């Protein structure tokens, strides 16, 4: 994706990333965390504003800083960095509400050709998983980096 992205800082293990969104509401610190789940090799992608008091992710706040495409491009950049270090990991991503999950689906759809070239992607439906299809309203997404041959 050749979109503008924010500079990232990451932990040594590439499980936590931090960047600053700069927009119409000022500078907002953002966090991306790859959290192990109870399924071996599956990580939850957690994303949101960094709570200044706790240092933890606040995924309830809606920033509306006017830079959503740049923020999503930066988050996607973390997926590439994470899967460079953990090439066999699956990443689960879903918003904390339908609107945010729809936003993720729109981003995947907009850059579907590149995403499909680089990743296996599954969409979560009420009754299970299927290969991602454009125009389908999914509840969540699973990504895994395709093996480079």
TORNU-622330 format. One record per residue: y, x, z of N, C-alpha, C in turn. Coordinates in steps of 0.02 Angstrom, whole numbers, padded with zeros to 5 digits, always signed. Atoms other than C-alpha are relative to their C-alpha. Layout:
<mardos>
YXZYXZYXZ
...
</mardos>
This chain:
<mardos>
-00058+00042+00000+00000+00000+00000+00062+00044+00000
-00061-00040+00006+00164+00076-00053+00059-00039+00028
-00054+00034-00034+00271-00018+00071+00031+00048+00051
-00033-00039-00052+00396+00054+00191-00035-00012+00066
+00034+00004-00065+00316+00092+00360+00040+00038+00052
-00031-00036-00055+00377+00147+00530-00042+00061+00018
+00038-00057-00026+00329+00318+00599-00042-00022+00060
+00047+00018-00053+00180+00307+00717-00011+00058+00048
+00026-00047-00049+00133+00395+00877-00068-00027+00021
+00066+00024-00018-00051+00388+00926-00031+00041+00056
+00039-00036-00050-00170+00435+01064-00047+00048-00036
+00046-00048+00030-00289+00580+01034-00061-00033-00030
+00060+00034+00024-00434+00461+01012+00014-00052-00053
-00021+00048+00052-00335+00354+00888-00018-00072+00018
+00014+00068-00023-00364+00198+00994+00065-00037+00015
-00065+00031-00016-00180+00166+01035+00053+00031-00045
-00055-00021+00043-00030+00175+00920+00064-00035+00024
-00065+00027-00020+00154+00148+00956+00051+00014-00055
-00055-00009+00047+00304+00122+00843+00058-00044+00021
-00059+00038-00017+00479+00051+00850+00022-00040-00061
-00026+00045+00051+00531-00100+00748+00076+00001+00005
-00073-00001+00001+00713-00089+00694+00024-00056-00045
-00021+00057+00039+00790-00252+00639+00061-00034+00029
-00060+00036-00019+00919-00385+00669+00006-00014+00075
-00002+00008-00072+00873-00397+00854-00003+00067+00036
-00002-00066-00030+00882-00210+00882-00066+00036-00005
+00061-00041+00001+00744-00087+00923-00050-00030+00049
+00053+00031-00040+00581-00164+00985-00062+00045-00004
+00060-00042-00004+00437-00055+01043-00062-00044-00011
+00062+00036+00018+00269-00111+00970-00060+00043+00018
+00063-00033-00015+00091-00068+01020-00056-00030-00042
+00062+00020+00033-00073-00074+00924-00055+00034+00039
+00056-00029-00036-00234-00050+01020-00065-00022-00033
+00067+00015+00024-00413-00041+00959-00045-00001+00062
+00036+00009-00062-00513-00112+01103-00075-00011-00013
+00072+00011+00009-00702-00094+01113-00019-00070+00023
+00026+00066-00019-00793-00261+01121-00069+00009+00030
+00068-00004-00026-00962-00303+01194-00052+00011-00055
+00044-00015+00056-01036-00275+01020+00010+00073-00020
-00004-00071+00018-01076-00094+00980+00032+00010-00068
-00033-00016+00063-00961-00025+00846+00051-00050-00023
-00050+00050+00018-00844-00176+00845+00059+00006+00048
-00062-00007-00039-00663-00158+00902+00046-00058-00015
-00051+00051+00008-00532-00290+00930+00067+00034-00014
-00067-00025+00014-00363-00254+00851+00049-00042+00039
-00051+00034-00041-00233-00300+00981+00068+00027-00021
-00066-00019+00024-00051-00299+00928+00054-00043+00031
-00056+00039-00025+00115-00350+00999+00056+00046+00024
-00056-00038-00029+00276-00297+01083-00025+00037+00062
+00016-00038-00060+00264-00165+01218+00042-00027+00058
-00035+00024-00059+00308-00239+01387+00031+00060+00036
-00035-00057-00030+00439-00123+01460-00020+00012+00072
+00018-00008-00070+00383-00155+01639-00071+00025+00010
+00070-00017-00010+00195-00139+01620-00026+00053-00049
+00025-00045+00052+00178-00034+01462-00057-00029-00040
+00055+00034+00033+00049-00160+01402+00025-00042-00059
-00016+00043+00057+00043-00268+01245+00018-00070+00024
-00019+00070-00009+00134-00434+01251-00008-00032-00069
+00012+00031+00065+00058-00533+01108+00024-00073-00003
-00027+00068-00001+00145-00695+01157+00071-00003-00028
-00069-00002+00022+00322-00641+01112+00004-00003-00076
-00014+00003+00072+00388-00686+00940+00067+00035-00010
-00060-00042+00005+00512-00550+00896+00049-00024-00052
-00044+00020+00055+00580-00614+00730+00055+00051-00011
-00048-00054+00007+00663-00446+00703+00021+00011-00073
-00020-00004+00070+00678-00474+00515-00035+00054-00040
+00034-00055+00034+00556-00336+00468-00076-00010+00000
+00072+00015-00008+00386-00424+00471-00043+00036-00051
+00041-00033+00050+00325-00348+00308-00008+00075+00018
+00003-00071-00019+00366-00171+00368-00044+00008+00062
+00042-00002-00060+00284-00208+00537-00074-00007-00020
+00070+00009+00021+00124-00273+00453-00025+00060-00040
+00020-00061+00037+00122-00122+00336-00014+00057+00049
+00011-00052-00050+00135-00009+00489-00066-00013+00037
+00064+00017-00032-00007-00101+00576-00058+00017-00046
+00053-00016+00048-00112-00084+00418-00010+00076-00004
+00005-00073-00001-00073+00103+00423-00044+00023+00058
+00042-00018-00058-00155+00109+00596-00074-00013-00016
+00070+00015+00018-00312+00030+00522-00029+00058-00040
+00023-00057+00039-00325+00172+00397-00011+00061+00046
+00006-00057-00045-00295+00303+00534-00061-00009+00046
+00057+00013-00044-00422+00221+00651-00066+00009-00037
+00063-00005+00037-00555+00208+00516-00012+00069-00030
+00011-00070+00018-00526+00388+00463-00039+00034+00056
+00034-00030-00058-00582+00436+00639-00067-00035+00015
+00061+00039-00015-00713+00297+00658-00021-00038-00063
+00013+00031+00065-00775+00263+00481-00052-00056+00000
+00051+00053-00002-00920+00150+00533+00019-00059+00044
-00022+00053-00045-00821+00041+00653+00019-00063-00039
-00025+00065+00023-00792-00143+00621+00061-00016+00042
-00061+00020-00034-00619-00208+00666+00007-00075-00005
-00011+00072-00002-00595-00388+00721+00074-00012+00010
-00071+00017-00005-00422-00461+00695+00009-00075-00005
-00019+00070+00001-00357-00634+00735+00064-00007+00040
-00061+00013-00038-00190-00700+00792-00016-00039+00063
+00011+00040-00061-00170-00780+00962+00015-00074-00011
-00009+00070+00019-00127-00941+00870-00010-00006-00076
+00013+00011+00072-00155-01019+00698+00054+00029-00045
-00055-00025+00041+00017-00968+00634-00006+00076-00009
+00006-00073+00006-00012-00784+00672-00061+00019-00041
+00060-00014+00041-00188-00787+00598+00016-00014-00073
-00022+00015+00069-00112-00868+00443+00042+00057-00028
-00041-00057+00020+00016-00726+00436-00044+00059-00020
+00047-00054+00017-00127-00599+00439-00035-00015-00066
+00034+00019+00062-00218-00695+00302+00046+00008-00060
-00047-00008+00055-00061-00697+00195+00010+00074-00017
-00005-00071+00013-00044-00508+00215-00061+00027-00036
+00062-00021+00033-00226-00480+00168+00000-00025-00072
+00000+00030+00067-00206-00597+00020+00049+00034-00046
-00052-00032+00041-00046-00516-00041-00023+00067-00027
+00023-00067+00019-00130-00345-00046-00076+00001-00008
+00073+00009+00004-00306-00409-00080-00034+00053-00042
+00032-00049+00044-00343-00290-00222-00011+00066+00036
+00008-00063-00035-00310-00134-00118-00045-00007+00061
+00042+00011-00059-00389-00206+00040-00073-00001-00020
+00069+00007+00023-00547-00252-00056-00027+00066-00027
+00020-00066+00025-00550-00079-00137-00019+00048+00057
+00009-00047-00055-00543+00010+00032-00045-00025+00056
+00035+00029-00057-00630-00110+00152-00049-00055-00020
+00040+00061+00000-00773-00231+00170+00040-00047+00044
-00037+00048-00041-00690-00389+00235-00036-00066+00002
+00032+00064-00013-00765-00544+00310+00051-00048+00031
-00042+00051-00030-00680-00707+00356-00042-00042+00047
+00035+00039-00050-00729-00806+00510+00016-00075-00010
-00005+00072+00003-00761-00991+00490-00033-00030+00062
+00028+00033-00059-00813-01118+00621-00076+00011+00006
+00074-00006-00002-00997-01098+00572-00025+00070-00019
+00024-00068+00013-01003-00909+00541+00048+00040-00043
-00040-00048+00039-00943-00769+00428-00018-00004-00073
+00012-00005+00072-00923-00753+00240+00044+00055-00028
-00044-00047+00034-00852-00628+00118+00068-00033-00008
-00068+00027+00005-00663-00650+00117+00013-00027-00070
-00020+00033+00062-00603-00770-00017+00073-00020+00005
-00070+00021+00001-00423-00798-00066+00004-00075+00008
-00013+00072-00007-00356-00968-00014-00040-00034+00054
+00039+00030-00053-00479-00997+00128+00034+00011+00067
-00033-00003-00065-00410-01035+00301-00050+00025+00052
+00047-00031-00047-00503-00915+00417+00028+00001+00071
-00018-00005-00070-00504-00905+00606+00008+00072+00023
-00004-00071-00016-00519-00716+00607-00028+00041-00057
+00020-00045+00054-00563-00564+00503-00037+00060+00029
+00035-00061-00017-00684-00418+00512+00009+00049-00058
-00009-00052+00050-00646-00256+00420-00046+00059+00016
+00032-00066-00008-00749-00099+00392+00017+00040-00061
-00018-00046+00054-00697+00049+00287-00060+00010-00045
+00054-00013+00047-00800+00068+00130-00014+00074-00001
+00019-00070+00004-00896+00230+00118+00026+00029-00066
-00026-00034+00059-00814+00351-00001-00057+00039-00032
+00055-00034+00035-00935+00415-00131+00025+00055-00044
</mardos>
